[in-house]
Amino acid sequence: MLEMFNLKGKCAIVSGGSRGLGRGMAEGLLEAGASVVILGSSQKVEESVQAFKKQGFSCAGMVVDLSRTEECKRVFDQAVELLGDLDILVNAAGIQRRYACTEFPLEDWESVMKLNLTVPFLLSQMAAGKFLAKKNPGGKIINIASMLSFFGGQTVPAYAASKGGIAQLTKAMCNELAGKGINVNAIAPGYMDTEMNAALTDPANPRYREITARIPAGRWGTPEDVKGITVFLASSASDYLNGAVIPVDGGYLVK
Protein backbone atom coordinates (compact mmCIF):
# COMPACT_ATOMS: atom_id res chain seq x y z
CA MET A 1 0.00 0.00 0.00
CA LEU A 2 2.79 2.45 0.85
CA GLU A 3 4.11 2.11 -2.70
CA MET A 4 1.02 4.01 -3.87
CA PHE A 5 2.55 7.15 -2.30
CA ASN A 6 5.93 6.72 -4.00
CA LEU A 7 6.65 9.55 -6.46
CA LYS A 8 9.96 8.24 -7.75
CA GLY A 9 10.27 9.08 -11.44
CA LYS A 10 7.49 11.67 -11.33
CA CYS A 11 8.07 15.25 -12.53
CA ALA A 12 6.49 18.26 -10.83
CA ILE A 13 6.23 22.02 -11.17
CA VAL A 14 5.52 24.00 -8.00
CA SER A 15 4.72 27.69 -8.39
CA GLY A 16 5.53 29.66 -5.26
CA GLY A 17 7.74 26.80 -4.11
CA SER A 18 10.53 28.87 -2.61
CA ARG A 19 8.82 30.03 0.58
CA GLY A 20 6.06 29.30 3.06
CA LEU A 21 3.59 26.54 2.33
CA GLY A 22 4.78 26.24 -1.28
CA ARG A 23 8.26 25.34 -0.09
CA GLY A 24 6.82 22.75 2.28
CA MET A 25 4.83 21.24 -0.60
CA ALA A 26 7.88 21.15 -2.86
CA GLU A 27 9.93 19.52 -0.11
CA GLY A 28 7.24 16.88 0.45
CA LEU A 29 7.24 15.98 -3.24
CA LEU A 30 11.04 15.78 -3.28
CA GLU A 31 11.10 13.58 -0.17
CA ALA A 32 8.62 11.24 -1.88
CA GLY A 33 10.98 10.88 -4.85
CA ALA A 34 9.77 13.41 -7.40
CA SER A 35 11.92 15.74 -9.49
CA VAL A 36 10.74 19.32 -8.97
CA VAL A 37 11.10 22.67 -10.71
CA ILE A 38 10.25 25.63 -8.48
CA LEU A 39 8.84 28.82 -10.00
CA GLY A 40 9.21 31.98 -7.92
CA SER A 41 9.80 35.70 -8.11
CA SER A 42 12.89 36.31 -5.95
CA GLN A 43 16.38 35.16 -5.01
CA LYS A 44 14.73 32.76 -2.56
CA VAL A 45 14.26 30.42 -5.53
CA GLU A 46 17.98 29.80 -5.86
CA GLU A 47 18.42 29.62 -2.07
CA SER A 48 15.73 26.95 -1.84
CA VAL A 49 17.07 24.97 -4.79
CA GLN A 50 20.58 24.89 -3.34
CA ALA A 51 19.25 23.80 0.05
CA PHE A 52 17.29 20.97 -1.56
CA LYS A 53 20.23 19.88 -3.70
CA LYS A 54 22.42 19.66 -0.61
CA GLN A 55 19.93 17.10 0.68
CA GLY A 56 20.42 15.07 -2.47
CA PHE A 57 17.14 15.98 -4.14
CA SER A 58 16.55 16.52 -7.87
CA CYS A 59 15.48 20.16 -7.92
CA ALA A 60 15.78 23.20 -10.18
CA GLY A 61 14.32 26.68 -10.06
CA MET A 62 13.33 29.55 -12.29
CA VAL A 63 12.81 33.18 -11.35
CA VAL A 64 9.74 34.51 -13.13
CA ASP A 65 7.06 37.17 -12.92
CA LEU A 66 4.06 34.87 -13.29
CA SER A 67 1.72 37.84 -13.69
CA ARG A 68 3.22 38.43 -17.14
CA THR A 69 1.29 35.98 -19.29
CA GLU A 70 3.85 35.43 -22.03
CA GLU A 71 6.67 35.05 -19.50
CA CYS A 72 4.55 32.57 -17.56
CA LYS A 73 3.96 30.49 -20.69
CA ARG A 74 7.63 30.59 -21.69
CA VAL A 75 8.92 29.51 -18.30
CA PHE A 76 6.32 26.75 -18.03
CA ASP A 77 7.53 25.27 -21.32
CA GLN A 78 11.15 25.60 -20.19
CA ALA A 79 10.37 23.84 -16.93
CA VAL A 80 8.70 20.93 -18.72
CA GLU A 81 11.63 20.68 -21.12
CA LEU A 82 14.07 20.66 -18.21
CA LEU A 83 12.11 17.95 -16.39
CA GLY A 84 11.63 15.92 -19.55
CA ASP A 85 7.99 15.27 -18.67
CA LEU A 86 5.23 16.58 -16.40
CA ASP A 87 3.08 14.57 -14.00
CA ILE A 88 2.21 17.04 -11.24
CA LEU A 89 1.38 20.75 -11.05
CA VAL A 90 1.08 22.53 -7.70
CA ASN A 91 -0.33 26.06 -7.90
CA ALA A 92 1.03 27.52 -4.65
CA ALA A 93 2.00 31.06 -5.70
CA GLY A 94 -0.15 33.75 -4.14
CA ILE A 95 -0.24 37.20 -2.58
CA GLN A 96 -2.32 39.00 0.03
CA ARG A 97 -3.40 42.65 0.35
CA ARG A 98 -5.39 44.15 3.24
CA TYR A 99 -7.71 47.15 3.03
CA ALA A 100 -11.29 47.85 4.02
CA CYS A 101 -13.55 46.82 1.14
CA THR A 102 -14.65 50.45 0.67
CA GLU A 103 -11.03 51.56 0.25
CA PHE A 104 -9.51 48.58 -1.59
CA PRO A 105 -7.38 49.93 -4.49
CA LEU A 106 -8.36 48.56 -7.88
CA GLU A 107 -4.68 48.04 -8.73
CA ASP A 108 -4.26 45.74 -5.73
CA TRP A 109 -7.52 43.94 -6.54
CA GLU A 110 -6.27 43.21 -10.04
CA SER A 111 -2.83 42.06 -8.81
CA VAL A 112 -4.33 39.62 -6.29
CA MET A 113 -6.85 38.22 -8.75
CA LYS A 114 -4.19 37.85 -11.44
CA LEU A 115 -1.66 35.90 -9.36
CA ASN A 116 -4.11 33.99 -7.16
CA LEU A 117 -6.69 32.96 -9.76
CA THR A 118 -5.76 33.76 -13.36
CA VAL A 119 -2.22 32.33 -13.13
CA PRO A 120 -3.39 29.02 -11.61
CA PHE A 121 -5.95 28.75 -14.41
CA LEU A 122 -3.30 29.41 -17.06
CA LEU A 123 -0.79 26.97 -15.56
CA SER A 124 -3.51 24.33 -15.11
CA GLN A 125 -4.66 24.82 -18.69
CA MET A 126 -1.13 24.31 -19.99
CA ALA A 127 -0.50 21.34 -17.68
CA ALA A 128 -3.73 19.68 -18.75
CA GLY A 129 -2.62 20.04 -22.35
CA LYS A 130 0.62 18.21 -21.54
CA PHE A 131 -1.23 15.49 -19.61
CA LEU A 132 -3.72 14.89 -22.44
CA ALA A 133 -0.93 14.65 -25.02
CA LYS A 134 0.63 11.64 -23.28
CA LYS A 135 0.28 8.18 -24.78
CA ASN A 136 -1.53 7.26 -21.57
CA PRO A 137 -3.22 10.53 -20.54
CA GLY A 138 -3.08 11.45 -16.88
CA GLY A 139 -1.70 13.84 -14.31
CA LYS A 140 -2.32 15.67 -11.04
CA ILE A 141 -3.26 19.32 -10.58
CA ILE A 142 -3.20 20.58 -6.99
CA ASN A 143 -4.59 24.05 -6.30
CA ILE A 144 -4.23 26.01 -3.07
CA ALA A 145 -7.53 27.23 -1.73
CA SER A 146 -8.04 28.73 1.75
CA MET A 147 -10.34 29.02 4.73
CA LEU A 148 -11.61 32.01 2.74
CA SER A 149 -12.91 29.60 0.13
CA PHE A 150 -15.57 28.86 2.77
CA PHE A 151 -16.15 32.23 4.44
CA GLY A 152 -15.48 35.89 3.69
CA GLY A 153 -12.91 37.12 6.18
CA GLN A 154 -12.30 40.81 6.91
CA THR A 155 -10.36 43.46 4.96
CA VAL A 156 -9.32 40.86 2.34
CA PRO A 157 -12.04 41.03 -0.34
CA ALA A 158 -9.68 40.29 -3.24
CA TYR A 159 -8.06 37.33 -1.50
CA ALA A 160 -11.44 35.91 -0.48
CA ALA A 161 -12.77 36.32 -4.01
CA SER A 162 -9.69 34.70 -5.54
CA LYS A 163 -9.78 31.72 -3.16
CA GLY A 164 -13.51 31.26 -3.67
CA GLY A 165 -12.68 31.24 -7.36
CA ILE A 166 -9.98 28.59 -6.84
CA ALA A 167 -12.53 26.28 -5.21
CA GLN A 168 -14.92 26.69 -8.14
CA LEU A 169 -12.13 26.42 -10.74
CA THR A 170 -11.07 23.13 -9.14
CA LYS A 171 -14.59 21.75 -9.45
CA ALA A 172 -15.11 23.06 -12.99
CA MET A 173 -11.86 21.61 -14.33
CA CYS A 174 -12.56 18.33 -12.53
CA ASN A 175 -15.84 17.99 -14.42
CA GLU A 176 -14.04 18.18 -17.75
CA LEU A 177 -10.83 16.30 -16.93
CA ALA A 178 -11.64 13.56 -14.41
CA GLY A 179 -12.86 11.21 -17.14
CA LYS A 180 -9.56 11.71 -18.97
CA GLY A 181 -7.31 10.48 -16.18
CA ILE A 182 -6.51 13.90 -14.70
CA ASN A 183 -7.13 14.61 -11.03
CA VAL A 184 -7.86 18.22 -10.03
CA ASN A 185 -8.08 18.89 -6.29
CA ALA A 186 -7.40 21.71 -3.86
CA ILE A 187 -5.86 22.02 -0.42
CA ALA A 188 -7.48 24.62 1.83
CA PRO A 189 -4.89 25.54 4.47
CA GLY A 190 -6.13 26.92 7.75
CA TYR A 191 -4.29 29.59 9.71
CA MET A 192 -0.62 28.98 9.02
CA ASP A 193 2.42 30.47 10.70
CA THR A 194 4.02 31.78 7.51
CA GLU A 195 5.32 35.05 6.13
CA MET A 196 1.94 35.84 4.56
CA ASN A 197 0.31 35.89 8.00
CA ALA A 198 3.06 37.89 9.74
CA ALA A 199 0.56 40.64 10.60
CA LEU A 200 -1.54 38.13 12.56
CA THR A 201 1.01 35.95 14.31
CA ASP A 202 2.17 38.39 16.98
CA PRO A 203 1.03 36.79 20.26
CA ALA A 204 0.15 40.29 21.51
CA ASN A 205 -2.37 40.68 18.69
CA PRO A 206 -5.90 39.99 20.04
CA ARG A 207 -6.82 38.47 16.67
CA TYR A 208 -4.00 35.92 17.06
CA ARG A 209 -5.37 34.81 20.42
CA GLU A 210 -8.93 34.69 19.04
CA ILE A 211 -7.92 32.50 16.09
CA THR A 212 -5.76 30.18 18.20
CA ALA A 213 -8.60 29.66 20.67
CA ARG A 214 -10.84 28.43 17.84
CA ILE A 215 -8.35 25.83 16.53
CA PRO A 216 -9.08 22.47 18.22
CA ALA A 217 -5.47 21.38 17.59
CA GLY A 218 -4.40 24.32 19.75
CA ARG A 219 -1.79 25.70 17.35
CA TRP A 220 -1.31 27.31 13.97
CA GLY A 221 -0.15 25.15 11.07
CA THR A 222 3.31 25.02 9.51
CA PRO A 223 4.68 24.03 6.09
CA GLU A 224 5.34 20.56 7.52
CA ASP A 225 1.58 20.12 7.96
CA VAL A 226 0.87 20.28 4.21
CA LYS A 227 3.49 17.78 3.08
CA GLY A 228 1.36 14.67 3.61
CA ILE A 229 -1.75 15.92 1.83
CA THR A 230 0.38 17.18 -1.06
CA VAL A 231 2.08 13.81 -1.55
CA PHE A 232 -1.29 12.06 -1.27
CA LEU A 233 -2.90 14.25 -3.93
CA ALA A 234 0.16 13.91 -6.20
CA SER A 235 0.29 10.12 -5.94
CA SER A 236 -1.71 7.18 -7.21
CA ALA A 237 -3.22 6.87 -3.72
CA SER A 238 -5.66 9.65 -4.71
CA ASP A 239 -6.60 8.38 -8.17
CA TYR A 240 -10.32 8.29 -7.33
CA LEU A 241 -10.38 11.64 -5.54
CA ASN A 242 -11.39 14.51 -7.79
CA GLY A 243 -12.85 17.99 -7.40
CA ALA A 244 -12.27 18.04 -3.64
CA VAL A 245 -11.39 21.10 -1.56
CA ILE A 246 -9.70 19.62 1.51
CA PRO A 247 -9.24 21.69 4.69
CA VAL A 248 -5.91 21.29 6.48
CA ASP A 249 -6.78 23.52 9.40
CA GLY A 250 -6.35 21.77 12.74
CA GLY A 251 -10.14 21.56 12.96
CA TYR A 252 -10.81 25.31 12.63
CA LEU A 253 -13.83 24.93 10.34
CA VAL A 254 -15.70 22.56 12.62
CA LYS A 255 -15.34 24.57 15.85
Secondary structure, 3 states (H helix, E strand, C coil): CHHHHCCCCCEEEEECCCCHHHHHHHHHHHHCCCEEEEEECCCHHHHHHHHHHHCCCCEEEEECCCCCHHHHHHHHHHHHHHHCCCCEEEECCCCCCCCCCCCCCHHHHHHHHHHHHHHHHHHHHHHHHHHHCCCCCCEEEEEECCHHHCCCCCCCHHHHHHHHHHHHHHHHHHHHHHHHCEEEEEEEECCECCHHHCCCCCCCCHHHHHHHHHCCCCCCECHHHHHHHHHHHHCHHHCCCCCCEEEECCCHHHC
